[in-house]
Every structure is written in structure tokens, then in C-alpha cells.
Amino acid sequence: MLRLQDVSLMRGVRVLYSHATLLANPGERIGLVGENGCGKSSLLGAILGEVPIEAGDITAPAPENIGHVAQDIDTVDEVAIDWVLSGHAPLVAAKKALAEAHDDMSAAQAHATLAELNEGAIVAQAKIILHGLGFTEEMTGHRVKDFSGGWRNRLALARALMCPAELLLLDEPTNHLDLDSVIWLEAWLKRQHATTLIISHDREFLDRCVGTIWSIEDATIRRYSGNYSAFEALRIERLRAQDAAAKAYERESAHLQSYIDRFRYKASKARQAQSRIKMLERLKAVEPVRATREWRFEFLKPERLPEHLVEAQEVSLGYTDKLILRDVKFSIRAGERIGVLGVNGAGKSTLIKGICQELMPMKGEFRFGQGLQIGYFAQHQLEQLREDETPLQHLRHKAPEEREQVLRDFLGRFRFSGDMVNAPVKPFSGGEKARLALALLAWDKPNLIVLDEPTNHLDMQTREALTMALSSFEGSVLLVSHDRHLLAATTERLMLVHEGKVSEFDGDLDDYAKLVLESRKASLAAEKVKNEAAAPSVNKKEARQQAALERQRIANLKKPLQKELAQVEKELNPLSDELKALDAKLADSEFYTQGDQDEVADALKRRGEISAKVEELEARWLELSEAIEAVV
């Protein structure tokens, strides 16, 4: 359980939030949202005891029962699979006890603990997690320090997921994942039982993963029921109500003040005037809503819009003697919006680099339309920004003859104004550098915008602004992203990069999610068959004995799982029937117009209760079914 009681937290002299009182129920999945710098990561640090709070109290599980992503793992000189397994505290403790056993009794006890934990099942779970996050069997044997930064972040996430936690804290878990791994992570989080607190700027991920939102706003933390989309709707309604209350207060206070001004000095009305002064003092002032102006920018209309932009003819791409993509054939025409799908390492970025002429074909050719102007955004370009130069100087390189005010006005559209225009880029955050890169791209008025994972450092507001800008852009778009909201809102055609080939994907993002999960399951099954085939051979009699023992062992492991599965089904069936009946009733318009309003309210309340319970039972049913299948 996690409880915040009257918590106040400051950063320097700035109050991030105060008097925050919240309760996270066991198994609840919560999205923690708010503007950049509002104190989301600080709250996770406070829960872990790493950040001091100014007032209040935080009740959380013991540190060994909290799963969180480790920081600063660059120098870890340990094999990946072993380091991930070290996230399972009970297994580590049992192994330590065995290593330190000083007599037969303590050694036997340590062996019994290891047998009860089922080390083989824990190792299998670690491999499933690593596989889900994109690691091959070979990669699990590499040392942690030998991986690149993005892969080390995946290892840290895998280690956090290995913890048999009561509370799981995840800070931007999808930032360094590809879409396939994000889809797998969603499915994993829905099956685990820990209370989970997630910071994320990926609205689709939050919509699918959480049922509660904690929003840092107005110097406190508010709780909203539902996913991110529900939170947005509820918050808008709350702000409207707050605005209406503020206007009512203004009208009432103006009326009272008018009476006081007229009669406070008249003896005959003095008592009534004093009474109204007290009323005015007691009247609770509700601060009017300060309309937060939504930030928007746009990609300028291209100066030319040729019909044919890019055509690939039997193109093969790779590096030195390593072929990545072969016989690639496709075309990009004016106005097309294309999303590129594929697992990490499949060759998406290789394809993008070929189109942007950063990588020459090993075979075949790209044909580029006359007047093609590509605007290219990739993460490595943020590193190419000149750190000692300002945003204004960066733009001045592109337009040396342009008036400074024109350049300042343009940068202002990307939230670079005041002193920030003349500030060196070096201390900028990743999000600020990404905004500058987008501004420089937009200045060139491209007719083909190519974006390779543009959202990694962007907050929710900037992601939404990018979505709107791409949606209204008149040119063509080629997009690689793990942000499904961005993909769904801005692309109309999908291409799949898979096993060295590039092909049209005939389906939508939900179809792709199903394909990913089925593919992961099939891959694990194939790995199991491969391992069984590699096992040393034995004679037939021994094989029969081993098979019988193995069947008994598996039956013993499956029995408690099957018993619980039967109980879940027993609870689930009547609830599912009741839910269907309620849905049928609530779908009938006459129920609202002719029925009792209390009955309508009760039906809606009951449906919410049953729906939550059915979702919980279905998730448990799926988890048990997969656990039974996974018993080896």
C-alpha cells in the first residue's frame, strides 16, 4: 500500500505541492502526470526515501519490496541475465544464505528456500522479460557495461520488473523502447499485481495501462478516476465548474460590496452593513481559471509540392559487409503519410538514413523527385547542435540575411523567447533541444518530413503540438515512433520492416499489437523446442522414467494454478452475464427517459463496479493461463 498524508515538497524556495493526501490501493495502476518540472520524479524519490519532504508523511512498503529503475548502471561489470536476476531480492537472499551456510542444517534450509522459490521458474521469467524488451538469447550473456545507453535503460527496466514487488515505480518506462516492446510492457503490467505508479508522456500507454490519474496541479496533487482520456475530460469539467463558481463569487461579492459602500456610514443601516461585511469576509473566494493557452506551432507550407518524392528500386542497405535490408521497393508521393513499424534492430533507422541520403545503397537506387526538400529529425541530430551557440545563432546560420526580429518571432513560436533566445544550448533539457531541432527543420519548409522517434524527450504538451502540426501539414510525412497516439493521428499508411524486407502492413495499430504478442509467444515456444532438442540423449528406459517424473513435477506445479483458475472462472461467469444484462439495459434510450433516475444512477454505479471487477478477474485469468502454459 502507498499513502501520502498531508505531504509538502519543495525545490529550493519553490513549493512543488503541499497538503497532498492520497491513497493507492493494492494492485492499483496509477499514472502520475503534470508539466515538466512540477515534481513528478521528486515524488518517486520521496517515496524511495531519497528526497526529503518538508511536511507530512509517506507510508510505503519496505525498500526491498519496491521495484524501481536503477540509475547510473554504466559501469556495471556483470553479465546481463545475472544482473537482471539480482533484482529478485528473495532469490539473492537465498543464494547468499547458501553461500554463507556454515553447517548441514543451514545449508539444507537454504536449499529448501531455493526449491520453494523455484529458481528455474525465476530464471525463465527473467528471460521472458528480457525477450519482451527486445533482447536476444545471445545478448543476455553480454556484460551490462558493454551495452549502449538505450539498451542499458532496458536492462534497468527488466531488473525492476523482476522484483516481486508490492509497489512498482516507473519513470518514463517507454522512452527507450520500440513499439513492439511498449506493447509487450503494457500486457506485462496488466498481469502483475503490484501497486504501480507510472510517470509517462505517452497518452496511449497511459490509456491502456492505468485506471487512476494523480495530477500535480495548483500546488497540490489531485486524484482522478479513469485513464488519461477520462482524466482530461474530468479536469476540463472541473475547470469549467471552478470558472462558474468564480463568476458567481464575483457577482455576489460585487452585490455585497455595493450595499456596504452605500450604507456602511448610515446609522439606520449600519447593523445590516456590518452583517454584509462579515458575509463578504466569510464568502470563500474561488480563484478564476487562468486559461492556459495551449501551445501550437506549424510546419510552413512547402514552396514546391512535386507529385513524386522518393522511389526505391530494388535497394539493398547495410554497413560495410553487413546487409540489413534487401530488395526494397516502395514509393512516397505528395501528401502521403506513412508510419514505419518493426522491432528494434529490424532496420527502420537504416531505411530512414537511406531515404535521407545519409547511407548509400549497397545495391539498387533511390530516385528523388525534382524539388524534393527533406526535413529530417533523429535523436543523433540533437547531439549535433552546437552547444556553445544560442537558438538565435543556430537559426542565423540558415538565414544570414534575415532580419533579427523575424528570426526571434519564428523561434517564439517554438517557445524560445526572452533570455532563452540568447542562451547557450549546452544546459538545455532534451525536450528543449528537440524543440530547437524541430524549429530548424520547420524553417526549411520541407515537402517531406522524416521523423525517427521524435517524442523521446518531449512532454505531453509538446507531443500534442507536434501531432497537430503534422496533422495540418500539407506535405508528406514518414514517421518512426513508439507513440501510437502520434502514429494513429498523423499517418494513413503503414509499412513493416521485418526480416530484411520492407512491405505494406495491411491492418491498423491494434492489428499490429496482436501480431507482436503472438510473435513473441511463438518465439518463446520455438526457443523452448530448440533447448529441448539440444538436451543430451538418454536410453529409452531412462527417458520413460524421466518423462514420468517430469509429468508428475509439471502436474504438481500446475495443480494450484489450475485450482485458482477454476475459482476465477466461477467468479467471472456470473459477473460477465450481469455486465451484459446491464449493458443491454443502459443501451436502451427509454431506460433514461422513462425509468427512475435513482435506478439509472444505481445501474451506472453497479456497472462501474462490475466492469472493474471483471477486468481484474480477466487479467488474473490470463495470467494464470499463461503461467500454466509456461510451466516447464
C-alpha positions in Angstrom: 0.0 0.0 0.0 1.1 3.6 -0.6 -0.3 6.5 1.4 0.6 10.2 1.2 -0.7 12.1 4.3 -0.5 16.0 4.1 2.7 15.8 2.1 4.6 19.0 1.2 7.6 19.1 -1.1 9.8 22.0 -2.2 12.6 22.5 -4.7 14.8 25.3 -3.3 12.4 28.1 -2.3 9.7 26.9 -4.7 6.8 24.9 -3.4 6.0 22.0 -5.8 3.0 20.8 -3.9 1.6 21.0 -0.4 -1.1 19.2 1.8 -1.2 16.3 -0.7 -3.2 13.4 0.8 -3.7 10.3 -1.4 -4.1 6.6 -1.1 -3.0 4.0 -3.6 -4.9 0.7 -3.2 -3.2 -2.7 -3.6 -2.9 -3.6 -7.2 -4.0 -0.1 -8.4 -2.2 1.2 -11.5 -1.7 5.0 -11.4 -0.5 7.5 -13.9 1.4 10.5 -12.4 1.1 13.5 -14.7 1.9 17.2 -14.7 4.0 19.8 -16.5 7.8 19.3 -16.8 9.5 20.5 -13.5 6.3 20.1 -11.4 7.9 17.4 -9.2 6.8 14.0 -10.6 10.3 12.4 -10.3 10.8 14.1 -7.0 7.7 12.3 -5.6 9.1 9.0 -6.7 12.4 10.0 -5.0 10.5 10.9 -1.8 8.7 7.6 -1.8 12.0 5.8 -2.0 13.4 8.0 0.8 15.9 9.7 -1.5 14.3 13.1 -1.5 13.3 14.8 1.8 9.8 16.1 2.3 9.1 19.4 4.1 5.9 18.2 5.9 3.5 15.2 6.1 4.1 11.5 6.0 4.6 8.9 3.3 3.7 5.3 4.1 5.2 2.8 1.6 6.4 -0.8 1.6 9.9 -1.7 2.7 12.6 -0.8 0.2 13.2 -4.4 -0.8 9.5 -4.7 -1.8 9.6 -1.6 -4.1 10.6 -2.2 -7.7 12.2 0.9 -9.4 14.6 1.5 -12.2 18.2 1.7 -11.1 20.2 4.8 -12.2 23.9 5.1 -13.2 24.5 1.5 -14.3 27.1 2.5 -17.0 30.0 0.7 -15.2 28.2 -2.5 -14.0 30.6 -5.3 -14.9 28.2 -8.2 -14.7 26.5 -10.5 -17.2 23.1 -9.0 -18.2 21.0 -12.0 -17.2 22.7 -12.2 -13.8 22.3 -8.5 -13.1 18.6 -8.7 -14.0 18.2 -11.7 -11.7 19.7 -9.6 -8.9 16.5 -7.6 -8.9 14.8 -10.6 -7.3 15.6 -9.9 -3.7 14.4 -13.2 -2.2 16.4 -15.2 -4.7 19.5 -13.1 -4.0 19.0 -13.6 -0.2 18.5 -17.4 -0.6 21.7 -17.7 -2.7 23.6 -15.6 -0.2 22.3 -17.8 2.7 23.5 -20.9 0.8 27.0 -19.4 0.1 27.3 -18.5 3.8 25.9 -21.8 5.2 28.3 -23.0 7.9 26.7 -26.4 8.6 24.5 -29.1 7.1 21.4 -27.7 8.8 21.7 -24.1 7.4 22.7 -25.5 4.0 19.6 -27.7 3.9 17.4 -24.8 4.9 18.9 -22.6 2.2 18.4 -25.4 -0.4 14.8 -25.7 0.8 14.2 -22.0 0.4 15.7 -22.1 -3.1 13.5 -25.1 -4.0 10.4 -23.2 -2.7 11.3 -20.1 -4.7 11.8 -22.3 -7.8 15.0 -20.8 -9.2 14.3 -22.3 -12.6 11.0 -20.5 -12.9 12.6 -17.2 -11.9 15.3 -17.6 -14.5 12.7 -18.4 -17.1 10.7 -15.3 -16.1 13.9 -13.2 -16.4 14.4 -14.5 -19.9 10.7 -13.8 -20.8 11.1 -10.2 -19.6 14.4 -9.7 -21.5 12.9 -11.2 -24.6 9.9 -9.0 -24.3 12.1 -5.9 -24.1 13.9 -6.9 -27.3 17.0 -8.9 -26.1 18.1 -12.0 -27.9 19.4 -15.1 -26.1 22.9 -14.1 -27.2 22.6 -10.6 -25.8 21.6 -11.8 -22.3 25.2 -13.2 -22.0 26.9 -9.8 -22.7 28.1 -7.6 -19.9 26.0 -4.7 -18.8 28.7 -2.0 -19.3 29.1 -3.1 -23.0 25.6 -2.1 -24.0 24.7 1.3 -25.4 22.7 3.8 -23.2 19.3 2.8 -24.6 19.9 -0.9 -24.0 21.2 -0.3 -20.5 18.0 1.5 -19.8 16.1 -1.5 -21.0 18.2 -3.7 -18.7 17.4 -1.4 -15.7 13.7 -1.7 -16.5 13.9 -5.5 -16.8 15.6 -5.7 -13.4 12.8 -3.5 -11.9 10.2 -5.8 -13.4 12.0 -8.9 -11.8 11.4 -7.6 -8.3 8.5 -9.4 -6.6 7.3 -6.0 -5.6 4.3 -4.7 -3.6 5.0 -1.3 -5.2 6.4 -0.6 -8.7 7.7 2.9 -9.6 8.3 3.6 -13.3 9.7 6.9 -14.6 9.2 7.2 -18.3 9.5 3.4 -18.9 8.7 3.7 -22.7 11.3 6.4 -23.6 13.9 4.0 -25.0 11.6 1.2 -26.2 10.4 0.5 -29.7 6.7 0.0 -30.3 6.9 -3.8 -30.0 8.4 -3.6 -26.6 5.9 -0.9 -25.5 3.1 -3.3 -26.5 4.7 -6.2 -24.6 5.2 -3.9 -21.5 1.5 -3.0 -21.5 0.5 -6.6 -21.4 3.0 -7.4 -18.7 1.9 -4.5 -16.4 -1.8 -5.6 -16.8 -0.9 -9.1 -15.5 1.2 -8.1 -12.4 -0.3 -7.5 -9.0 1.9 -4.7 -7.5 0.5 -1.2 -7.0 2.1 0.7 -9.8 2.9 4.4 -10.2 3.9 5.4 -13.7 5.3 8.7 -15.0 4.7 8.9 -18.7 4.1 11.4 -21.5 2.7 8.7 -23.8 -1.1 9.1 -23.6 -1.9 5.9 -25.4 0.3 3.9 -23.0 -1.4 5.6 -20.0 -4.9 5.0 -21.5 -4.2 1.3 -21.8 -2.2 0.8 -18.6 -3.7 2.8 -15.8 -7.1 3.2 -14.1 -6.3 6.2 -12.0 -4.5 9.5 -12.6 -2.7 11.6 -10.0 -2.3 15.1 -11.4 0.1 17.6 -10.0 -1.7 20.9 -10.4 -2.5 24.1 -8.4 0.4 23.3 -6.0 -1.1 20.0 -4.9 -1.9 16.5 -6.2 -5.4 15.7 -7.3 -6.8 12.2 -7.9 -9.0 11.4 -10.9 -10.6 8.0 -11.6 -10.1 6.5 -15.1 -7.3 6.5 -17.7 -5.7 9.6 -19.2 -8.5 10.4 -21.6 -11.0 10.2 -18.8 -8.8 12.5 -16.7 -8.7 15.1 -19.5 -12.5 15.1 -19.7 -12.9 15.3 -15.9 -10.3 18.0 -15.5 -12.0 20.2 -18.1 -15.3 19.8 -16.3 -13.7 20.7 -13.0 -12.1 23.8 -14.5 -15.4 24.8 -16.0 -17.1 24.4 -12.6 -14.3 26.3 -11.0 -14.8 29.1 -13.5 -18.5 29.2 -13.0 -18.0 29.4 -9.2 -15.5 32.2 -9.6 -18.0 34.2 -11.7 -20.8 33.5 -9.1 -18.4 34.7 -6.4 -17.6 37.9 -8.3 -21.3 38.7 -8.8 -22.2 38.0 -5.1 -19.2 39.9 -3.8 -19.9 42.9 -6.1 -23.5 42.9 -4.8 -22.4 42.9 -1.2 -19.7 45.5 -1.7 -22.2 47.8 -3.4 -24.6 47.5 -0.4 -21.7 48.1 2.0 -20.4 51.2 0.1 -23.9 52.7 0.1 -25.0 52.1 3.7 -22.0 51.5 6.0 -21.9 55.1 7.2 -25.7 55.5 7.6 -26.8 54.9 11.2 -30.1 53.3 10.2 -28.3 50.7 8.0 -25.1 50.3 10.0 -26.0 47.0 11.5 -27.0 45.5 8.1 -23.9 46.9 6.5 -21.7 45.3 9.2 -23.5 42.0 8.7 -22.7 42.1 5.0 -19.1 42.9 5.7 -18.8 39.7 7.7 -20.6 37.8 4.9 -18.1 39.2 2.4 -15.2 38.1 4.6 -16.7 34.6 5.0 -17.5 34.2 1.4 -14.9 31.8 0.0 -13.1 33.3 -2.9 -12.7 30.8 -5.8 -9.8 31.8 -8.0 -10.9 32.1 -11.6 -9.5 29.6 -14.0 -6.4 31.0 -15.7 -6.9 29.8 -19.2 -3.7 28.1 -20.1 -3.0 28.9 -23.7 -2.3 25.7 -25.5 1.0 25.8 -27.3 0.8 25.3 -31.0 3.2 25.5 -33.9 3.1 24.7 -37.5 5.2 23.4 -40.3 5.1 26.0 -43.0 3.6 25.3 -46.4 6.2 23.9 -48.8 7.3 26.1 -51.6 7.0 23.2 -54.0 4.9 20.1 -53.9 6.1 17.6 -56.6 3.9 14.6 -57.2 6.8 12.0 -57.0 9.1 12.5 -54.0 11.0 9.2 -53.4 11.1 5.9 -55.2 13.2 2.9 -54.1 14.1 0.4 -56.8 15.5 -3.0 -55.6 17.5 -1.2 -52.9 19.8 -3.1 -50.5 21.1 -1.2 -47.5 23.7 -2.1 -44.8 27.0 -1.3 -43.3 30.3 -2.4 -44.8 29.8 -6.2 -45.3 26.6 -6.5 -43.1 23.4 -6.5 -45.2 20.4 -5.1 -43.2 17.7 -4.6 -45.9 17.4 -6.2 -49.3 15.4 -5.6 -52.5 13.4 -2.7 -51.0 10.7 -1.4 -53.3 8.3 1.4 -52.4 7.4 5.0 -53.3 6.4 8.1 -51.5 4.1 10.5 -53.3 2.8 14.0 -52.5 0.6 14.2 -49.4 1.2 10.6 -48.3 1.5 10.0 -44.5 3.4 6.8 -43.7 4.2 5.1 -40.4 7.1 2.7 -40.3 6.7 -0.4 -37.9 9.2 -3.0 -36.9 11.2 -4.4 -33.9 14.3 -2.6 -32.6 17.2 -3.6 -34.9 15.0 -4.6 -37.8 16.3 -1.7 -40.0 13.8 1.1 -39.6 16.6 3.7 -38.9 18.7 2.2 -41.7 15.8 2.7 -44.1 15.4 6.3 -42.9 19.1 7.0 -43.4 18.9 5.7 -46.9 16.0 7.9 -47.8 17.7 10.9 -46.3 20.9 10.1 -48.2 23.0 9.6 -45.0 23.6 6.0 -46.2 24.3 5.0 -49.7 22.7 1.8 -51.2 24.8 -1.3 -51.5 22.6 -2.2 -54.5 19.8 -0.6 -56.5 19.0 3.1 -56.2 16.7 5.7 -54.8 15.1 8.1 -57.2 14.3 11.5 -55.8 11.7 13.9 -57.3 12.8 17.2 -58.7 12.3 19.9 -56.0 12.4 17.3 -53.1 13.1 19.1 -49.8 13.5 16.7 -46.8 13.2 17.8 -43.2 14.9 15.1 -41.1 14.7 14.7 -37.4 16.6 12.0 -35.5 17.9 11.7 -32.0 21.6 11.9 -33.1 20.8 15.3 -34.5 20.3 16.7 -31.0 23.9 15.8 -30.3 25.0 17.7 -33.4 23.6 21.0 -32.1 26.4 23.4 -31.3 26.4 23.6 -27.5 28.2 26.9 -27.2 25.7 28.7 -29.6 22.3 30.1 -28.9 19.0 29.2 -30.7 19.2 32.6 -32.5 22.7 31.8 -33.7 21.6 28.3 -34.9 18.8 29.9 -37.0 21.1 32.7 -38.2 23.3 30.1 -39.9 20.2 29.1 -42.0 19.2 32.7 -42.7 22.2 35.1 -42.6 20.4 37.9 -44.4 17.1 37.8 -42.5 16.2 40.5 -40.0 16.7 39.5 -36.4 13.1 40.3 -35.4 11.9 37.8 -38.0 14.1 35.1 -36.6 13.1 36.0 -33.0 9.4 35.8 -33.9 9.9 32.5 -35.6 11.7 31.0 -32.6 9.0 32.4 -30.3 6.5 30.0 -32.0 8.6 27.2 -30.6 8.7 28.7 -27.1 12.1 30.3 -27.4 11.7 33.8 -26.2 13.2 36.4 -23.9 16.6 35.4 -22.5 16.2 31.8 -23.8 16.8 33.0 -27.4 20.3 34.1 -26.5 21.1 31.3 -24.0 23.7 28.7 -25.0 22.2 25.3 -25.9 24.5 23.2 -23.6 22.4 23.3 -20.5 19.1 22.8 -22.4 17.0 19.8 -21.5 16.4 17.0 -24.0 12.9 18.4 -24.7 14.2 21.9 -25.3 16.9 20.7 -27.7 14.2 18.6 -29.6 12.1 21.7 -29.9 15.0 23.7 -31.4 15.7 20.9 -33.8 12.0 21.0 -34.9 12.2 24.8 -35.3 15.3 24.5 -37.6 13.6 21.8 -39.6 10.4 23.9 -40.0 12.4 26.9 -41.2 13.5 25.0 -44.3 9.8 24.5 -45.5 10.3 20.8 -46.4 7.8 18.9 -48.5 8.8 15.6 -46.9 9.2 15.4 -43.1 11.0 12.4 -41.9 10.9 11.8 -38.2 12.8 9.0 -36.4 11.5 8.6 -32.8 10.8 12.3 -32.3 9.0 12.1 -28.9 11.6 10.5 -26.7 12.3 13.8 -24.8 9.0 15.6 -25.4 6.4 16.4 -22.7 2.7 15.8 -23.2 2.1 19.4 -24.4 4.8 19.3 -27.0 3.8 15.9 -28.3 0.2 17.2 -28.7 1.6 20.3 -30.5 3.7 18.1 -32.8 0.6 15.9 -33.5 -1.4 18.9 -34.5 1.4 20.4 -36.6 1.8 17.1 -38.6 -1.9 16.7 -39.0 -2.2 20.1 -40.7 1.0 19.8 -42.7 0.4 20.0 -46.5 3.4 17.9 -47.5 4.3 14.2 -46.9 5.3 12.5 -43.7 7.4 9.5 -42.9 7.3 8.6 -39.2 9.0 6.0 -36.9 7.6 6.3 -33.4 6.6 4.1 -30.4 3.9 6.7 -29.6 0.7 5.2 -31.0 -1.4 8.3 -30.5 1.0 10.2 -32.7 1.1 7.4 -35.3 -2.7 6.9 -35.4 -3.4 10.7 -35.6 -0.8 11.6 -38.3 -0.4 8.6 -40.6 -2.7 6.8 -43.1 -0.4 4.1 -44.4 1.8 1.6 -42.6 5.0 -0.1 -43.7 6.5 -3.0 -41.9 10.3 -3.6 -41.7 10.8 -7.3 -40.9 13.5 -9.9 -41.6 15.4 -7.7 -44.0 12.3 -6.8 -46.1 10.0 -3.7 -46.3 6.4 -4.4 -47.1 2.9 -2.7 -46.7 1.2 -3.6 -43.5 -2.4 -4.5 -44.1 -4.1 -3.5 -40.8 -4.1 -0.9 -38.1 -2.1 -0.5 -34.9 -4.4 -2.8 -32.9 -3.8 -5.5 -35.5 0.0 -4.8 -35.2 -0.2 -5.1 -31.4 -1.9 -8.6 -31.7 0.8 -9.6 -34.2 3.6 -8.6 -31.8 2.2 -10.5 -28.8 1.5 -13.6 -31.0 5.0 -13.4 -32.4 6.6 -13.1 -29.0 4.7 -16.1 -27.8 5.7 -18.2 -30.9 9.4 -17.1 -30.5 9.4 -18.3 -26.9 7.9 -21.6 -27.9 10.5 -22.1 -30.6 13.3 -21.3 -28.1 11.8 -24.0 -25.8 11.8 -26.6 -28.6 15.4 -25.6 -29.5 16.6 -26.1 -25.9 14.8 -29.4 -25.6 16.4 -30.6 -28.9 19.9 -29.6 -27.6 19.5 -31.7 -24.4 21.8 -34.8 -24.2 20.2 -38.0 -25.3 19.4 -40.9 -22.8 18.4 -44.6 -23.3 14.7 -45.4 -23.7 14.1 -46.7 -20.2 15.7 -43.7 -18.6 13.8 -41.5 -21.0 10.5 -43.1 -19.9 11.4 -42.7 -16.2 12.5 -39.0 -16.7 9.3 -38.3 -18.7 7.1 -39.8 -15.9 8.9 -37.8 -13.3 8.7 -34.7 -15.4 4.9 -35.2 -15.9 4.5 -35.5 -12.2 6.6 -32.5 -11.5 4.7 -30.4 -14.0 1.3 -31.7 -12.7 2.4 -30.7 -9.1 3.3 -27.2 -10.3 0.2 -26.7 -12.4 -2.3 -28.1 -9.8 -2.5 -24.9 -7.5 -2.6 -22.7 -10.6 -5.5 -24.8 -12.2 -7.4 -24.7 -8.9 -7.2 -20.9 -8.7 -8.1 -20.7 -12.4 -11.3 -22.7 -11.8 -12.2 -20.4 -8.9 -11.6 -17.3 -11.1 -13.9 -18.7 -13.8 -16.5 -19.5 -11.2 -16.5 -15.8 -10.1 -16.1 -14.4 -13.6 -19.0 -16.1 -15.4 -22.0 -14.7 -13.3 -20.4 -11.2 -13.3 -19.9 -11.3 -17.1 -23.6 -12.3 -17.5 -24.7 -9.4 -15.2 -22.5 -7.0 -17.1 -24.0 -8.0 -20.4 -27.5 -7.5 -18.9 -26.6 -4.1 -17.6 -25.1 -3.0 -20.9 -28.3 -4.1 -22.7 -30.3 -2.0 -20.2 -28.1 1.0 -20.4 -28.1 0.9 -24.2 -31.9 1.3 -24.2 -32.7 5.1 -24.5 -36.2 4.5 -22.9 -34.4 3.4 -19.7 -33.2 7.0 -19.3 -36.4 8.8 -20.3 -39.0 6.6 -18.7 -37.1 5.0 -15.8 -36.5 6.1 -12.3 -33.4 8.4 -12.1 -32.2 6.7 -8.9 -32.4 3.3 -10.8 -30.4 4.8 -13.6 -27.7 6.1 -11.2 -27.6 2.7 -9.4 -27.3 0.9 -12.7 -24.4 3.1 -13.8 -22.7 2.7 -10.4 -23.1 -1.1 -10.4 -21.8 -1.3 -14.0 -18.7 0.6 -13.0 -18.1 -1.8 -10.0 -18.7 -4.9 -12.1 -16.6 -3.7 -15.0 -13.6 -3.1 -12.7 -14.0 -6.5 -11.1 -14.4 -8.3 -14.5 -11.3 -6.6 -15.8 -9.4 -7.6 -12.7 -10.6 -11.2 -13.0 -9.9 -11.4 -16.7 -6.4 -10.1 -16.2 -5.9 -12.8 -13.5 -7.4 -15.5 -15.7 -5.0 -14.5 -18.5 -2.0 -14.5 -16.1 -2.9 -17.9 -14.7 -3.5 -19.4 -18.2 -0.1 -18.1 -19.3 1.5 -19.3 -16.1 0.1 -22.8 -16.7 1.4 -22.8 -20.2 4.8 -21.6 -19.1 5.3 -24.3 -16.5 8.4 -26.2 -17.6 
